């Protein structure tokens, strides 16, 4: 059932974003525009969230008319220490989004005002446990950039428009699922500009339906998990699906991830705040997961989900230390330098808890190529770590039409079998892309849970058969494709052709007769 009110609100939100994009078109590149909107949106959110928190405490204490936004900075300073200890950061009343926006039109130094407010929010956490969660959050919002205009006046003009447009966004009441509205804005912006991601360093955006499928696979039969992890977390959408599917309180020890791209790393941390995940409940690290993993002290993880970058280069054999790395050494070989896909698989397997499940999106080549990749597949099958391979439809992901797969890993399987699911038809077409519906997702989950053979759809295969097939893990090698071509009765077709030829001869004779009569006349 579709929630019409919610859809109307979402449509209005999307129209607002489009209007903002049109308003700034020609002066701010699309991908940069996304950064500015997200930055200002985050500024609004963190300000309003802070005010709501402070006001709630005062109202509970009986101060019904209290409004933090109306305090003087001097009065507010008295509570700085306590608020940083409890909330993780501090914002002066004069530097709140609502107050800066109110005076923006007449503020000739708006860019400096914003830059100072951003810096003060970040530095307020210095020396506290929340420092890492806040550090550099506004780095990608350069309010002095020429991208906004050639002069300070032009830049401030654009900043005023941004502040007003973000202020006009109808994000609902915080008591009424506000976080969804912020999250939806984020996802819509990601979708708008995902095709430009490559030039900015590789924003690997995962459609929310695919995120939901991966998440639900890892939590089958569970109402809570210990810790969730994504080794290539991008904007954090996969991790945050656990908050929606299970409830954030049911991810007991929090959300962990690592991202190599500094811009996307910052966006991921912003996204955590946007979804009201407290600084103490997430640990997002910056760096190369394969060569500089940052969560050694936090593994193992009960649930791992990931859509790692496809076939990127990595150090591989050029780094003599990696073959002895406990994450990669069990396979006896490293993933090729030009294709790091299976390095992410080995890393995830290494950090997976004994009772855990990992669901990872893979490009199809890793399922059948020879050489080092075949040896890694051999290790995975011989040790019975692969639980299932799911073939997804093509055209699901932004920026590529290739049909991807999901590899599901487990360390505590009781049978030496691997399930193969052909879900290549589980989708509906939306404009130029395919999309998974709730029905499609449920069909895949049912097949995964049932673990039985289903003609043209699922096949439970003994691992010995995979060994005999040279460790090929392509779904098409085990699940027969349904022949949907129309069956043709050759005898009937020949008879129809014979009849057509005979009829053609009669018509030709009649035409010749008519022509002859005309010539006689």
N, C-alpha and C positions, 0 to 999 in steps of 0.2 A: 504494500500500500504506500502511495506517495503522499508525503506531507506537503500539501499545497502551500501552506503558510511559509514553511521553511524554504520551499523552492522559489516562492515569490521574493523572499528576503535575499536569497542567494542571487537571483537574477538582478535585483536592484544593486547589490554589492558589486557584481560583475560589470554592470553598466557604469557605475561610478569609476571603477578602475579604467575601463575603456576611455571614458571621458578625460581622465587624467592623462592617459597615454596620448590621446589626440591633442590635448592642450599643450603638451611638451614636445610633440613630434617635431623633428627637425633640429631640435636643440640638444636633446638628450638621447643617446643611443638606447635601443630597447633593453639590452642587458643591463646597462648602467641605470636606466630608469627603474628597473626592478629593484636594484640596490637601494636607490633613494626612497622609493615607496616603502620597501620593507623596513628601512632604517627609521623613517619618520613614523611608520605604523608601530614599530617596536617602541619608539620614544613615547608615543601616546599610550601604548599599553602599559609600559613599565611605570609611567607616571600615574595613570589611573589606578593601577593595581596597588601602588604604594599608598595613594590617598585613601583608597577603600580600606586597606589594612589598618592604617592609623585611625581613621574615623570610626571603624568598628570597635576598636579598643576603647576609644573615648566614650562612645555611645553606651557601651556595656558598663562603663564606669559611671553612667548617669549624666554625662555631658551631651545632651540631646542635640543642641544647636551647633556642635563643634564641626568645623570644616577646615582641614589642614591647609587646603589651597588658599585660605584667606589669612593664614598666620603670617607674621613677619619672619624674615630669615633669622633674626636674633632670637626670637622665641622658639623657633623650630630647632635651633642648634642645641638646646638643652636636652633634646631626646635623641641626638645623633647616635651616641654610643649604644643605647638600648636597641634602637631600630636596626643598626647594622648587625648587632648580635642576633636579632630575631629574624630580620628580613633579608640580610645579606648585603644591603646597599642603602644609600641615603640620598634623598633629593631635596634640595632647598625649595620652599614654596615658589620663590621667584623663578626657579628653573624648571618647574613643572610644565608639561606640554600645554595645558590649558592657559597658563599665564603668559608663556612666551608667544603662543598663537594670538592671544588677545591683543598684544602690543606689537605684533609683527609688522602690520601695515605702516606704522609710523616709526619703526626702528631702523635707522640708517645703518646700524651695526648688527643687523640680524644674523649675518653669517658668523660673526665673532661671538654673539650671544649663544648661538646653537653649539658652536665648537666648544665653548667653555662649559656649557651644560653637559654635553656628552663626556667631556674629559672628567668633570667633577663626579659624575655618576660612576664612571669606571674606577677612579682613584679613591672613591669613598670606601671601597672594599680592600684597599691595600693593607696588608698586615693581618687580615682576617681569613677565616676558612673559605670564604666565598671569593677570594681574590682571583683564583684561576678561572672561575665561571664568568667573571665580569671583564677580565682583562682583554682589551682590544676589540670589544663588541661593536664599537662604532667606527672602526678603522676604515671601513669601506664606504663611509658616507662623507665624502670630501666636500664640505660646504663652500670651499674656496676654489673649487675646480672650474676651469674654463669651459667644461662641458655644460655648466649651468648658464654661462654667459661670459662675454668678454670683459665686462666691467663689474665692479662690486654692486652697482645699482641693478644691473641686469640679473646678476646671480640672486640677489635678494628678492627681486620680483618673482623669480621662479620658486624660490623657497617659500614665499608667502602663499603662492598657489598650491604648493605641496602641502603646507600646513593646513590650509583651509579645506583642501580636498579630503585629506585624511580625517580632519575633524568632522566633516560632513558624512563620513561613512557611518551608516546605521548598523552598529555592531551589537545592538540589543542591550538588555540589562545583564549585568554580570551574574545575577542570580539565575538567569534563563539561558544557560548554555552559551554564554558569550565566547568562550574559548573556541568553539566550533567555527564561529564567524571569523575570528582571526586566522584560524588554521585554514579555512576555506579560501580566504584572501591570499594567503601564502601559496596554496596549491594552485590557485588560478593563475597567479603571476608566474609560477614555475612552468605551468603548461603553456602560457603565452610565449615565453622566451626560451623554452627548452631547446628549440632548434638552433639557437645562437650559442648554446652552451660550450661547444667545442672551442671557440676562439677565446673563451675566458678561462680555459684550463680544465674543462671536463666536468660539467655538472651532470651527473648521471641520475636523471630524474626517473623515479619509478612510479608508474601510474598507481593510484591509490587502491584500485581493485587487485592489482598484482601484489601490492603490499599486504592487503588483507588476506589473500590466499596463503602467502608465505607465513604470515603470523599465525593464522588459524591452524595450519599444518603443525606448527611447533608446539601448540598448546592443546592438542586433542587430548581429552580426558583430564585436563588440568584446569583448576579454577584460580591458581596462582603459580608464579614461578619465582625463583630466587633472584637471578640476574639475567638481563638480556644484553646481547652484544651484536654489533655490526662492524666488521673490520674495514669497511669502506663506506662509511655511513652517509656521505653526501650531506644532504640537507636534513637528515634525521627522520624522514617520513616513515621509513620501515620501523625504526625503534618506537616511534610514537604510536604506531598502530597497536602496540601492546597496551598502551594506556586506554585506547578505545575499545579493544576487544576484551581485555581482562579488567580494566579499571586500574589507574596508576597506583592505587594503594595495594594492588595485588601483584605488583612487581616489587617484591619486598626490599631488595637491596639496590634497586635502581637500574639505570640505563647507561650502557657503556658503548663507546664507539671511537673510531679513529678516522681521520680524514686528511689526505695529503694536500688538498687545495686550500690555501689560507682563507680565501673568500667564502668558500662553501663551509669550511670549518666554523667561521664566524656565524654564518647563517644557521648552521645546525644548533649552535648554542642559543642563538636568538629564538629559534623554533622551540627549543625546550622551554624557555621562559614564556613564549606565546601560548604554550599548552599548559602553563601553570605547573611545570615540574620544578620543584624547589632546587636550589643550587646543590643541596646536600644529597639529592637523589639522582644526579647525573654526573658522568665523567666523560667528557668528549676531549680527545687528545688530538694534537696536530702532528703530522709526520707520516713517513712511509711505513705502513703496517708490515710490509714484508721484510724490510731491513732494519726498521727501528720501532718495533712494537712497544707500545706504551702501557700495556695493562698486564704485565707479567704477574703482578701481585694481586690481581683481581680474578684471574682465571682459576678454575673452569667456570663456564657459563651454561646454564640450563637450557637456554634458548638462543640460537644464533640464526640471524637472517641477514642476507646480503644480496646486493646486485652489483658485484665488483666490476670495475672497468674491463671492457672486453679486449682481450689480446694486446695488452700493453707490454712495453719492454720493461725488463727489470735486470738487475745485476746478474742473477743466475750464477753460472759457472765462472764468471769474471771475479766473483767474490769467493775466495777459498774457504771463508768461514761458514758460508751458508750450508754446505753439504754436511757440516757437523752440527748445525742448528737442530735442536731436538724436535722442532716442528717439521722439518723436511727430511732429516736423515733416515727415518724409518723406511721410506720408499727406496732408499739407495740411489736416488737420482733426483736432480732438480728439474723443475719445469723449464722449457726452452726460454732462452733470453728474450726472444721475440714474442712470447706468448706466456704471460704470467698467470693465466686463468687457474691452472691446477695448483699453483703456489698458494692462491687464496683458499682453495679447497683444503690443502694440507694444513695450512695455518688454522683454519676453522675447526678441522677435525682434532687437531692437537689441543685446542682450548675448549673443546666440548666436554661437558660433564658426562659421567657414566650413564646417568639417567636422562640425558639431554637429547635434543633434536636440533639439527641444523638444516635449513632450507635455503639453497643458494641458486641464484639464476646463473645459467651458463650458456655460452655460445655453442652451437651444435658441433663445431669442429673438435672440441675436446673429447667428444664421445667416441670418435672413431679414428683419429689420427694415430700414426705409428710413432716409433722412436721413444723419447723420454716420456711422452704423454701416455703411451700404451703401458709402459712400465709402472707408471703411477696408478693407472686404472687396475693393473694386475695386483698391486699392493692393496688397493681398496677392496677389490673383490675377494682376493685370497684371505683377507682378514675379516670379511663379512661386514664391512662398514657401510655399504650402500644399501639403503632401505628401499628407495624408489627413484625412478626417473620419470618425469612428467614432460611430455611434449606439449608446449603451448602453441597457440595460434600465431601466425605471422602478423606483422603490423600492429603489435600491441604497444611497443615502446616508441617514444618520441625520438626521431633522428635515425631510426633504422627500421627496415621492413622485415628483417630476418626473423624467422621463427626460433625463439629461444627455448631453453629447457629449464627444468628445476631439478637439481640433484638434492636428495634428502639423505642425510647421514645420521646414523645411530651407532652407539658403541655397545649396546646391550641387546642385540638381536638374538632370538632363540632358534631361528631357522635359517638355513643356508639358502635363502631365496632372495630374489630381487623383483620387485613389482615394476612393470612398465605400463604407463598410462598414456594413451594417445588422446590428448585433449585439444588437438589441432582445430577441431570444429566447434569447440566450446566458446562461442563469442557472438556478438552482434556487431554489425557495421555501423559506426557513427562517423559521418562525413568520410574522411580519408583513412581513418584508423579503425581497428577492431577494438572491442571492449568486452571485458568479462562482466556478465550480469551476476546477480546474487544466485540465480538458478545455475549458471555455469559453474560458479565457485562451489556450490553445494554438490553438484554432480561429481566434480573432481574430488572433493573431500570424502564423499560417500564411497567412491571407488577406492580411494586410498585406505579408508578404514575397513572396508569389507575384505580387501586383499584376495579377491577371487577372479577367475578368468571371466571375461565378458567379451563376446565376439566383436572384433573390430575396435575395441576400446581399452581393454586391460588384459594383461597376461602376467601370471605369476611364474617366474622362470627360476629353475634350479641353477645355482651358481656354476655347476659343472658344465651346463650348456653354454654359459657365457665364456667360460674358459675355452671350450671347443671352438667358439666363434671369435677367437683371438682377442678376447676382452672388449669386444665391440659393445658399446652401451647405447647405440642409437635405438630409439623406440621402434622405428620402422623395421628393425631386424627381428623383432619379436612379436609385434602386434600387426596382424595382417590388415592391410588397407582394404576398406570396402570398395568394391568396384561399382561406382554409381553411374557408369556409362549405360546408355540405353541398349538393351539386348536386341539384336537384329536377327530376324528369321531370313536367312540367305535365300531359301527356296521361294519364300513369299516375295522377297525383294526382286529376285530374278523374274518372277512371273509378272510383277508390276512393271518392271523395265520392258519386258517383252510386249506387254499390252500398250505401253506408252509408245514404243517403236512402231507397232502396228498402226496405232492411231495417227502417229506422225506421217506414216506412208499414205494413209487415206486422205489426211488433210493436204499433203503435198500434191496428190493426184487431183484433188478438187481445185486447188489453186492453179495447177497447170491447165486444167480444163477452162477455168474462168479466163486465164490469160489468153488461151488460144481463141476463145470466143471474141474477146476484145480485139485481137489482131485481125480476125476475119472481118469485123465491122469496119 
